[in-house]
Amino acid sequence: MNLLQYVVAASVVEALWETTKMFWQNGKLSYDRVGAVFFAELIAIGANIDFLAAVGLPIYIPYAGRILTGLLISRGANFVHDLLGNLNNIQQKTKTK
């Protein structure tokens, strides 16, 4: 496993935890967050999108990579754009060393 894969794993875990914390806000279920996750899961599973496999960190549990990807993309385009930008910066820095 290379450095980028460790960074990806750590970033994904943090993002997933922050996403799941948003399900319950102010003492009640956030229907907006649940709806966003539902549609993101539908897209990720239906289109066979697996972010972890795409960055070289395959998950060997069937559908787990797609489910985790759905949770990530439920955060929205800005979050995904920032995540990809950060990973690209790290990848570029590790290539120059």
C-alpha positions as CSV (number, residue, x, y, z in Angstrom):
1,M,0.0,0.0,0.0
2,N,1.4,3.4,-0.9
3,L,1.1,6.7,0.9
4,L,-1.7,7.9,-1.3
5,Q,-3.8,4.9,-0.4
6,Y,-3.4,5.6,3.3
7,V,-4.4,9.2,2.8
8,V,-7.4,8.1,0.7
9,A,-8.5,5.6,3.4
10,A,-8.1,8.2,6.2
11,S,-10.0,10.8,4.2
12,V,-12.8,8.5,3.3
13,V,-13.2,7.3,6.9
14,E,-13.4,11.0,8.1
15,A,-15.9,11.9,5.4
16,L,-18.1,8.9,6.1
17,W,-18.1,9.6,9.8
18,E,-19.0,13.2,9.3
19,T,-21.8,12.2,6.8
20,T,-23.4,9.7,9.2
21,K,-23.3,12.3,12.0
22,M,-25.5,14.5,9.8
23,F,-28.4,11.9,9.9
24,W,-29.4,13.0,13.4
25,Q,-29.5,16.8,13.9
26,N,-31.1,18.8,16.7
27,G,-32.6,15.7,18.2
28,K,-34.4,14.5,15.1
29,L,-33.8,12.6,11.9
30,S,-32.6,14.8,9.0
31,Y,-34.8,13.8,6.0
32,D,-32.7,16.0,3.7
33,R,-29.5,14.0,4.6
34,V,-31.3,10.7,4.3
35,G,-32.8,11.7,0.9
36,A,-29.4,12.8,-0.4
37,V,-27.8,9.5,0.7
38,F,-30.7,7.5,-0.9
39,F,-30.2,9.2,-4.3
40,A,-26.4,9.1,-4.1
41,E,-26.6,5.3,-3.4
42,L,-29.0,4.8,-6.3
43,I,-26.5,6.5,-8.6
44,A,-23.3,4.9,-7.2
45,I,-24.7,1.4,-7.2
46,G,-26.8,1.8,-10.4
47,A,-23.8,3.2,-12.4
48,N,-21.2,0.9,-10.7
49,I,-19.2,3.8,-9.4
50,D,-16.5,2.8,-7.0
51,F,-14.2,5.7,-5.9
52,L,-12.0,3.5,-3.8
53,A,-11.2,1.1,-6.6
54,A,-10.6,4.1,-8.9
55,V,-7.9,5.4,-6.7
56,G,-6.3,1.9,-6.3
57,L,-7.8,0.9,-3.0
58,P,-10.2,-1.9,-3.8
59,I,-12.6,-3.3,-1.2
60,Y,-13.1,-7.0,-1.4
61,I,-16.6,-7.0,0.1
62,P,-19.2,-7.1,-2.7
63,Y,-20.9,-3.7,-3.2
64,A,-19.1,-2.1,-0.2
65,G,-17.0,0.2,-2.5
66,R,-20.1,1.4,-4.3
67,I,-22.0,1.9,-1.0
68,L,-19.1,3.9,0.5
69,T,-18.9,5.9,-2.8
70,G,-22.6,6.7,-2.5
71,L,-22.1,8.1,1.0
72,L,-19.2,10.2,-0.2
73,I,-21.0,11.6,-3.2
74,S,-24.1,12.4,-1.0
75,R,-22.0,15.2,0.5
76,G,-22.3,17.0,-2.8
77,A,-20.2,18.3,-5.7
78,N,-18.2,20.8,-3.7
79,F,-17.1,18.1,-1.2
80,V,-16.1,15.6,-3.9
81,H,-14.3,18.4,-5.9
82,D,-12.3,19.4,-2.8
83,L,-11.5,15.7,-1.9
84,L,-10.3,15.0,-5.4
85,G,-8.2,18.2,-5.5
86,N,-6.6,17.3,-2.2
87,L,-5.8,13.8,-3.3
88,N,-4.4,15.1,-6.6
89,N,-2.1,17.5,-4.7
90,I,-0.9,14.8,-2.4
91,Q,-0.3,12.5,-5.4
92,Q,1.7,15.2,-7.2
93,K,3.8,15.8,-4.1
94,T,4.6,12.1,-3.7
95,K,5.6,11.7,-7.3
96,T,8.1,14.6,-7.1
97,K,10.0,13.0,-4.2
